[in-house]
Every structure is written in C-alpha cells, then in structure tokens.
Amino acid sequence: MQAQYTRLRDIAIATGLIVAVLAVYGQTLSFEYLNYDDNLYVTGCAHTKGGLSWDSVGWAFMTGTASNWHPLTWLSFMLDISVFGETPGPMHAVNVLLHAVNGVLLFLLLRAMTGAVGRSAFVAALFALHPLHIESVAWIAERKDVLSTCFWFLTTLAYVRYVRRPGLARYGLVLLAYALGLLTKPMLVTLPATLLLLDIWPLGRWGGMGYGVWGMGFATPQFLTPKPQTPYPIPHLFLEKAPLFVLAVASSVATVIAQYGGKSMTTLDVLPVAQRVANAALVYVQYLLMMVWPSHLAPFYPHPGPSISYLLAGFCALLLVAVTIAVFAGLRRWPYLAVGWLWYLGTLLPVIGIVQVGAQAMADRYTYVPLIGVFIVIAWGCHDLAAAKRVAGLDWALSGVSVLIVLVFGVVSIVQTQYWHDSTSLFRHALRVTRNNHLAHKNLGVALADKKRPKEAMEEYLKAVKIKPNDPDLYYNMGNAMDDLKRPDDAVKNYLKAIEISPEHVNSLYNLANTYARLERYDDAATQYKKTLERDPNHSGALVNMGNTMAMTKRLDEAAYYYQRALQIEPNNQESLANLGNVFAEQGKTDEALAYYRKAIQNDPRDTQSYANMARTLIATGRTAEAIQALETVIRLNPSDTGARQSLNKLRGLATPTSTPAK
C-alpha cells in the first residue's frame, strides 16, 4: 500500500512539473526562428535543411561549424527537419519537451538519492520555471542545453544505480550516457567532478558524510534500494572516475580545436587576464542576484572590457572566498552547503570567461545546470533551519512560501518568454534593458532588413558602429542595406570596409562581387569571386556567379568549368544546370546542351526558360516536332508568354504545309 502511494505521489509531482513547463513554454510553438544562431544551426545550414542522410551524419561528426564539436546536436536538428519539415514550431516543441523531461529527471534523481520528496520537488520546480532558464528553452539554437542536460541527468542516474550495485555493465552505461552527453555539448566536462561531490553528499561514499544511500530510512525506487556498504577510500573514488575524466579531456581538446578554428576565442591582447578574472568574480555574484531577482534579462550582455570596476570585482571575490570558507566550516554538519556551492562554482567554470569565447560578459543559458547547486542549498538549508527552530506551523509556512516563489517565477517566465517570439521583439527588449549593446542593435537591424525596412535597419547599424566600430559584420550588413536602397556605390564602400577590417570575411567578398557584377564591372567581380573561392572553395554561390560572369564576358570554357564545379557540390543546382545548357548551346555542343536542359527540367518541371532554350536548340538542329512540344509546355505553364506563342505559331506554319503563312 505504501509503495503504491509513493508511486502515485511521484507520478503526480512529475505530471505537475510537465504541466507547469507546458503552461509557461507552450506559447513558443508559435514562435519564429531568430536571426541569432538559429540561422547558423538551421535556416542557413544546408546540411541541417537537407535532413538526415549518411552524408549529413558524416558531416555532423566532422564539422566544427558554430565553433563547437557537438554532432548529436546537429543530428537532432536534422531529425526534426526529416520528420517535421522546416517550420519552427516542432523544433520549439522538442525543446519544451526536453526541458519538461529534465525537470522530471531532476526530481527523480534527487528523490532517489535523498528520499526528500518535498525538497526534491521544490528544486525541480525552480529548475523548470526559473526565468533564467528561458533562454535555454525558447531559443531553438540552444537545443544543446536541454539535450545535453538530459544526458547529464541520465548519466547521474546511471551512476547512482552503479553505486547501489557496482558492476562492469552498469559502469558501462554511465560511460555511454556521458559520452552521448559530450557529443551534445562540451559543457558536460565538469560532470565527473559533480559525481565526486555527490559522493560526499547525499551518497555518503566520502568519509561517511551525508545521508548516503546506505540506510537513509526512506522509501526509494526498486533499482536504487539501499545496500549497506563501507565508504570507499578517497583515491578509489577518483580512480573510479578516471575514464570519465579522460572523455572530458578529449571533449575539451576537440572544443578548443573547433573554437580556435572558428576564430571565436578572444585573444589576450583584446581581453587581458585581469579583465577576465575581474569579470568572472562579478558574474559569479551577478548570477546569484539574478536568481533572486530575475529582471532586465537579455540574450546578450556586453562585456565591460577596460571599463570594468576592479574595486567591485575585488569585493565580489572576497565575498565568494568568504562563502566558500563558511560552507567548508560546516562540511560535516551540513555537507549539502559545500556540495551545492561547489556545484555552482565548478559547473560555471568552463563558461565564466577565463577562456573567453564570444563578446558577452555573461549569459542566462550558462546557469541552466549550475543553479541546481544553489537551489539545493536553499531547499535543504531552509528545511534544516525550520527543523532547528521547532516552531509550530513553521513547516506549513515554509511550504506555502515555496509554492508562492515557484508561482511568481512561473508568472515572470510566462511574460519574459513572450519577448522570444521573434528577432524584432527580442532585440528591442534587449535594448530597453541593457546599455551599449552593439549586438542588439545589429541583430535588430538585420530583423528590420529582413522585413524590407532597410532605412530603419541602417539606423540600427549606425548606432551599433558607434559602439563597436571595428565589427566587419556591421559593415557587411550596411552594404546589404545600401544595396536594398539601390545605392550600389555605397554598398561597395561598406563591403570594402568590412574586408579591410577582416580580409577573410567571405560574405563581404561574395556580395562585393555580386554588386560589381550588377554594375557590369565584370573583371572586378571575377577578382572578388576568386578571392571568395580561395577562402571557401565549396562556396556554390560564388561558383555559379563566377560562371555567370565568365559567360557574360564570353569566356565560355571557364564558365562551363565553374558551373560543373558547382554541380559537384550541389548536383541539383538549378541555375548551374540551366546555364551550363546555355553555354554548350552557344558553343554549338547541341547534344550536351540538350542533356543539361533536360536535367534542369527534370529537377524543376516548371522551369519555362529551360523549356524555351531547349526549343531554340531543337529548332537549330531541325527537330521541329520536339521543339513544338517544348513550346507547348512553356505556354501551358505560362499562358502570357507571347514570345513562346509566336515561336510556336511560326513553327506550326513551317510544319504544316497547308496552313496559312503568318503575315
């Protein structure tokens, strides 16, 4: 009877967590893609948009795109595309479901290790509903957060199961879950250290501290039934996790290589060590303040750089040291204080900015796992404090306050999540709550440009340039806006400025070449296309447009070469198929021309231009009947094509001797 009650209670709590997550994040199913990394991971990634295939799987394991090596994250996006197509709603739904699963797994994990149902539920509810976690859930590109954390909890559950009854197979399951997590996001490199913390409390394997799963006196799931055992020697606990640390080191090396290759690591001459350390101290404290009072949340917080307050940073560092000394002083009596605090400090370490990746000072998403440690400190600390006071009704008051806190955070999250609906809403909000935020101005400008509002976009770009004058992306964006405003000379100036700042800026090189081509400066266009291809030999757009440029200057052999290279990369590139047919037709290579026209038509049965070009080639070779069929198809697809209709009438006059000649 007791077991049935326990099971129903756990199911009820798990269901409540899922319902709460859906109540907050269900709105994201109608949200759009953002121009902030969603384009990098999904909308602008041909491999992702192609869905799952053997080629895409191989690419996912080999690429360092996005300055990270996380193949399972790529594969999850590809799977979404294969199953649901390219609409953003299902991708948002997957993120929400993963977050709900994570909340349930966290509850089950704490419940299994400690037997404390109420405290475990409170921590899980804070995790599920805290506004600082919105970024990890509402942002499609942060799939890596929710997916990797799912593997984090599965790894820890497998570890607790192994602790209960050690065995090679059970340890193998720990290794497997951990490896899968690392393939999703390198943030899991600190997980082995958290297992050592759990050995202290609540597992009680380290010097007998904590409750331990040995004789907790609580009802636990069957697979975690306590088994009395003497605590292990400390060296054994470290040696036991050596394979996990080896995996963590390997993942760290792969990540550094990917970030170095992606040029996303900020160098010491740009951000000196003193500024990094000072910002780290500030941010450790700032996250705690934001946990208590989650306001002015934004997707990007500019790094203060040389304007950082070293005095305030020193105060924060002293505060962190004082708290650390205090929790260690109470280690044997309240081990959860040290475990929770070290969990917070340690899991934040890879993203605290000592190794700076990107231009942000901090990010809400970085707290997704670390705040669990602080939530544990709060839940168990308040419980023990209430128990020590022995005041009648204090337990009920504490429960009421806990529920109220969760409800307040839930309501704040509902409101805050709405800002993530689209790029315009998100970055307008970011500009309201932050200062000197060049990225928010830049991305708002891109969002406005996407809505065909280039004048407003330019206003945002100019504000961003005042804050960060050496950002090549800004000049590239301004070049695009000038192009949209039909001011090609100004577009050229901005592209050239972007290239001056960053000679490797492929997008600027490519768009500069396109602008030159539209200005009929074909030699200049060819020069820039070649520079683009030197930096990205597989840039299909540059290959096709280089072919077009060669064709316009009657360098037909070179045009054919570039079209064929483009087709090696994208066999179904419609422009290359059709234009290669045109080149061969102009060279008098009729059979080759007709073959490529047919390929173009097979690839796009509504390509009336390829039908018309094929008809001209057929007429030139005297194959009138086939030409008539091609022109009839053109007219069927586009009845307003008077040129095709005139050509057809003329052909029919030639093909039917009894017909009346056209006047």
N, C-alpha and C positions, 0 to 999 in steps of 0.2 A: 504494500500500500504506500509506504514511504517512498519507494523507488518510483512508483507511478506519479506521485505528487511532484517529486523532484523533476521528473522528465517533463511533465506538463508545465511546471513553472519555468523551466529553461526554454521550452518552446514558446511560451507566452512572451518572455523577455526578448527572445530572438525575433519574434514576429513584430513586437513593438519597435525594435530597432529598425527593422526593414521598413515598416510603415512610416516611421519618422523620417528616414532618409528619402523615401519617395515623396513625402509631403513637402520637403524642402527643395529637392532637386528634380522632381517630376517636371517642373517648368522648363528644364533645359532641353527637353525633347523637341521643343520648337525653336531652339536657338540656332544661330548660323555658325558657319566657320569663321574663325578670326584670322586677321592678317598678321598674327603674332605666332609664328611657328606652325600653325595649322597648315599654312601653305607649304612649309618645309616638309612636314610629315605626310600630308595627304593631298591637298588640292594642287600643289605644284610638283609633286613627285610622281613621275611616270611609272616607276616600279610599283608604288603603292596602288595607283589608279588602275594598273593592269591586273590587280588581284593576285591570288595565289597561283603560282606555277613553279616548276622546277627552277626556271631561270631566276624568278624573284626570290625564291628561298636561298639560292646560292648567293645572290646579291646581298640579301639581308645579313648573311653571316660574314660577308667580306667588306661591306661598306663602313666608312667612318663618317658618313653624312650626319649632320647635326652635331658634329664634334663629339660623338659618343659611339660606343660599340654596344648596341643593345638589340640583337637580332630578333628576340621574341616580341619586342615592342613593334618592330616593323611587321612581323608576321601577323600580329593581332590586327593591325590596321588592314593588311591585305585580306585577311579572312573576312573582316567587316565588309570590305568592298565586294568580295566574291559573293557573299550571302545577301547583303542588303543594297548594294549599289553605292553611289556616291553621295546620297543625301546625308546631311549631318545628324539628323535625328537619331538613327540607330546607333551611331558612334557615341553620342551623348548617353543613350540608354545603357550601353555597355559600361561606360564609366560609372554611371549611377549604381548599376547592379553590383559592380566590383566593390564600390565603396560600401554598399549595404552588406555585402558578404564579409568585408573586412571588419565592419563593426561587430557582426555576429561572431566571427572567429576570435576577435579580441576578447569578447565576453567569455566565450567558451574556454579560451586559454587561461585567463585569469581565474575563472571559476574552477577549472581543473587543477590549477596549481595551488590555490589558496582555500578553496571551498567557501569563500566570502561572496555570496550571491549579490547582495545589495551593492557592495563596493565595486565589484566587477561590472555590474550593470551600469553604475554611475560613470565609471571610466570609459566604458564602451559608448555610452550616450554622449559624453563630452567629445569623444573622438568623432562620432558620427555627425554631430551637429555644430561643432565649433566653427565660427566664421573664418578662422584662419585656414581651414581645410577646403574652402570653396574653390580656390584656385586649382587644387589637385583634381577636383571632380568636374567642375563646369568647363574646364579647358580641355578640349579634345587632345591636344598635343601632350598633356600631362597624363595620358594613359599609362605612361611608365611608372608614375607614382602609385596609382591604385593597383596596377597589376603586380608590380614588384612587391608591394606591401602584402598582397595576398600570399605571395610565395614566402615572404618573411614570416608571417604567422603560421603558415603550413610547415615551414622548416622548424619553427619553435615547438609547435605541437608534436611534430615527429621526434624532436629531441626529448621532450618531456616523456613521450612514450618509450623512447630508448632508455631514459634514466630509470623508469619504472622497472624495466627488464632488459638489461643490456644484451645486445646480440649483433652479429655482423650484418644481418639483413636489415635490422631496424636502424643501424647506423648508416647503412647504405641509402635508406630512404631519406635520412637527414641530408646526406651529401647531394642526393638527386634534387630535392626541393631547393636546396641552397644554390646549386649550380643553375637551375632554371631561373631563380630569382636574379642572380648576377647577369644572366643573359637578357634580363628585362631592364635593369637599371643598376649601375655600379654603386649606388648609394648603400647597397647591402654589404659593403665591405666591412662595416662595423658590426654586423650581426654576430660573428663569433665572440666578440667582446661582450655583447649583451647576454650571451649564453653563460659566460663566466659570472656576470652579475646575477643572473637568475640562480646560479649555483649557490650564491651567498644567500639570497632570499628570492623567492619563497621556497626553493627546493632544499635548502639546508644541507648542501653537499660540501660546503666550505667551512670547516671548523665548527660545524654544528649550529651555525647561526640561522635564525629564521624559523618559520613553521616547518618547512620541509614536507615532502610528500610522504615522509615516513611518520605515520601516526598523527595526522593533522586532526583527526577526530571529526572530519566532515565527510559527507557522502559525495563520492566522485564518480565520474563515468567509469564503466567497467574496465575500459582499456587503460585507465590510469589508477586502478586500485592500488593503494599504498602497499609497499613491500618493505619491511624493516631492513635497514642496511646501515653499516657504519660509514660515516662521511669519508670521502676519498682524500688522500694526501693532495696538497695543492699542486705539486708538479704533475701529478696524474691528470688533474683537471685541464691543465694547459696542454699536455701531450695529447690528450683525448681529442682536442680541437685542432690539432696541427693540420690535418687535411683541409679543414675549413679555412684556416688562415692561408694555406697555400693557394686555394682557389681565390681568396680575397686579394692576395698579392698579384696573381695572374690577371684578375679583372682590373686592378689598379693600373698595371702596366699597359694593358690594352686601352684603357681610358685615356691615359696620358698620351699615348701614341695618337689616338684619334683626335684629342683636343689640340695637340701640337700640330698635327696635320691640318686641322681645320682652322688653325691660327686664332683660336678663341681664348688662349691663355694670355692673360695680361702680364707683360714683362715688368721687371723690377724698375726699369727706368721710367715707366709710365706710372707705376704704383709702388712706391718703396715699401720695404718691410715695416717700417714704423707706422705707416698709414694703415697697412693691412692688420697689424696687431691691434692698433687702437680701434679700428672699426669692428674687429672681432669682439673685443670687450664690450663695446657699445651695443652691438647687435645681440649678444647673449642676454643682456638685460632688457633690451627693447622688445625682444620676442616675449619675455615674461610679462611686460607691461601690456603688450597687445593681446596676450592670452586673457588677461584680466579685463581689459577694456578694448575690445576689437573695433576700433573706429579708424577712419582715414585709411582704409585698406586699398591697395592699388596693385596692378600687375607688375609694376616696375618702380623701384625706389632708387633714385640716382645715388651713386657713390659720392660722398662729400669730398674725397681726394684731399688736397692740401688744406682745405678749409676745415678739416676735422678738428674737434675740440679735444686736445690731448689731456686737458685737465679733467673734463668729464669722463674721458676714457679711463684715466687713472683711477678715478673714483669707482667706476664700474668694475675695474679689475680688482680693486681692493674688496668690493662687495662680493664678487664671485669667490675670491680666496676665503673670505670670512665664512660664507655659507658652506664652502667645501670643508673647512676645518670643523665647523659646527656639526655637520652631518656625520663626519668621521668620529667625532667625540661620542656620538650616540649610536655608533655602529652596532654594538652588541644588544642594546636595549631596543633600538628602533632601526633595524637593518634596512627597512624599506626606504628610509630617508636617503641613505647613501646610495642605494641601488637606483632609486628614481632620479636622483640628482646626477649621478654619473651617467645614467642612460641619456639624460638630456644633454649634458656636456659632450659626451662621446659621440652620439649619433649625429650631432650637428657639426662635428669637427670637419668632415670632408667638404662641407659647403659653407663654412664660416668665413671664408675669404682669405685664409692664409695662402692657399693656392687659388688665386683669383681667376675665375672663368666668367667672362662677360663684364658688363659695366655696372651691374647692380650692387648696392650695398647689402641687400638682404632680399628675401623673397618669402612670401607666405607659404608656398609649397614646401619649403625646406623644413617646416615644422610638422609635417604630416606624421612622421614617426617619433621624432624627438619629444614632442609634448606629452606622449604617453607616460614618460617617466615622471613628469611634473603632475599629471593627473593622478598617478598612483600615490605620489607623496600627499596630495590634497585629500584623496579619498581615505587612505589608511590613517593619515595623520589626524584628520578631524574625528574619525571613529575612535581612535585611541584617546584623543583629548576629551571627547564626550564621555567615554567609559571611565576616565580618571576623575571627572567631576562628580559623577554619581548624582546628578540632579534629575528628579522625576520629570519625565516627559521630554528630556533633552534629546533622546534618540528620535522621537517623533518630530521634534522641531528641526533637527538636522536633516531628516528625510524630506521634510517639507521644503526646506531651503534648497536642498539638492535638486528636487523636482523643479523648483522655480528657476534656478540657474539654468538648467537644461532647456526649459521652455523659453527663457529670454534669449539664450544663444540661438535657439531654433528660429525664433521670430527674426532676429537680426540676420541670420543666414538667408532666410527667405527674401528679405529686402536686398541684401548685398548681392545675392546670386543674380538678381534681375539685371545688374549692370553688365553681366557677361553675355547678354543676348546677342550683341553684335559689336563689331570693332568701333563704330562711331560712339555708341553708348559707353563702352568700356573706357575708351581713352579720353572722352570728355569728362567722365567721372574721375579718372586718374589726374587730370589737370586741375580739377577742383580740390583735390585732397593732397597734392604734392606740389613742390616748387622746383623750378629749373629742370623740368622733366623733358629732356630733348626727345627721348624715345616716344613719349606720349604724343608730343606734337607731330613727330614724324609719322607715327602709325595712324594718327587721326587724319593727317594729310593723305596718306595712302587710301584710307577708307573713303574720304571725300572724292579723291580722284577716281576710285572705282565706281562711284555714283555719278560720274561725269560732271563733277563740280571742280574743274581744275583751278579756277581763280581762288576759291576757298582753300583748296589744297596748298597752293603756293603761299598763302598767308601763314599756314601752319609750318611749312618747310622753312620759311624765312625766320620764324620765331625759333625754330629748332637750331638753325645755323648760328644764331646769336649765342646760343648756349654752348653748342659744340661745333665750332667752325671747321673742323678737320674730319668730318664724317663723310666718306665718299658716297655712302648710300643716299645721303641727303641731296647731294648734287645730281646724282643719278635720278632721283625722284623729281627734282626740279627740271631736269632735262625732259623727262616724260611729260610733266605738266606743260612745259613750253611747247612741246610737240603737239599736245592736245589743243593748245591755244593757237595752233597754226603759226608758231613763231620758231621756225626751224633753226635760224641763225642763233637765237638764244638757247635753243636746245643743244646745239653743238658746243657752245661755250660752257654749259654746265657739265656735259659729258666729259669734255676735255679737262675741266677742273677735277672731276671725280678721278679721272685717270692719272692726273698729276699727283694727287694725294695717294692713290693706290694703283700703280701700273698693272696690277693683276686683277683689276675689277672687271671681270668678264662681261657682266651685264652692260656696263657703260661702253665697253669696246663694241659690243654687238649692236646696241642701239645707236651708237655714233655711226657705225657702218650703215645701218638701215636709213638713218637720216641723210647721210651722204648719197645713198642710192636714190632716195626720193628727190634730192636736189640735182640728180643726174651727174653727180661728181663720182663717176664710176671707178676711176683709179683710186681716189681716196677711200671709197667704200671697200674696194678689194683689199687695200692695205689693212684696214681695220678688221675685216673678216679674217684675214690671215693671222693677225695678232690674236684674235679670239680663238682661233683653232690651235694656235701654238699653246695656249693655256688650257684649252678644253678641246682635244682632238675629236671628241664624240658629240660636239655641240651640233645637233641635227639642224637647228635653225640657221646657224652660220653656214653649214654645208649647203643647204638648199639655196639660201640667198646669195652665196658666193657663186653657185651655179647660175642663178638668175643674172648676176652681174656679168659673168662671162658670156652668157647668151646675149645680153644686151649689147655687148661690145664685139659680138660675132666671133668670139673665141670658143667655137663650138666643141672642140675636143676637150678643152678644160672644163667647159660647162657639163659635158657628159660625165667627166671624171668625178666632179663634186656631187652630182645627182646620184651616181652609183654608190659613192661612199655614204651618202645619207641613207640610201636604201639598205645598205649593210647594217646600219644601226636601227632603222625603222623600216622594215620591209613593206609596210603598208602606208608609207608616207605618200599621201595623195598628190601633193604638189610635185614631188620628185618623179613619180610615175608619169604624170601627165606631161611635165615639161621635158622629161627625157624623150618621150614620144615626139615632142615638137622639135627637139634638137636633131633626132635621127631623120625626121621628115625633111628638115631643112638641109641636111647633109645628103639627101637622096637615098638614105638607107630605109627603103619602104617597109621591108619585112620587119625590121627591128622597131620602126615607128609604130606599125600596126600592133605588134606584140605588146608594147607598153601602153598604147591606148586601151587595148582590151583588158590589161591588168588594172588600169585606172578605173575602167568602167565596172569591172568585177568588184573592185574594192569599194566603189561608190556608184551604184547603178543610176543615180540621179545627176551624175556629172555631165551636164549637157554640153559643156565646152569640149570635153574629150570625145563625145559622140560627133560633134561638128568637125573637130580637127581630123578625126578618123575618116569622116565623109570626104573631106578635101583630099586626103591622101588616097582614098579609094578612087575618087574621080580622076586623080592624076595618073593612076595606073589602069584606067579604063574599066574598073569594076563597078559599073553603074548600078547594078541591081543591089549590091551590098551598100553602096552609098545612099541609095534611096531609103533602105531600111533604117540606116543610121539617122538620116534627116527626119524621117517619120517619128523616130523615138524622141528626137530633140523637140519637135512640135508637140508631141503628146505630153512631154514633161513641162514644156514652156510654150503654150499656145501663142504668146505675144511675141515670139522670136520671128520677126518679119524677114530677117536675113535668111534664116533656115527655110522659111516658107518659099521665098523667091528662088533659092537654090533648088529646092525640091521641084517646084513647078518647071524650072528650066530643064532639070534632068528628065522629068516625065515627058516633056516635049521632045527631048532627044531620044528617049527610049521608046516612044510610041509614034510610029511614022504617020499615023492617021490623025494625030492631034493637031490643033491649030497653033502655029508658031506664036510665041509671045511677041507683042509689038514693042 
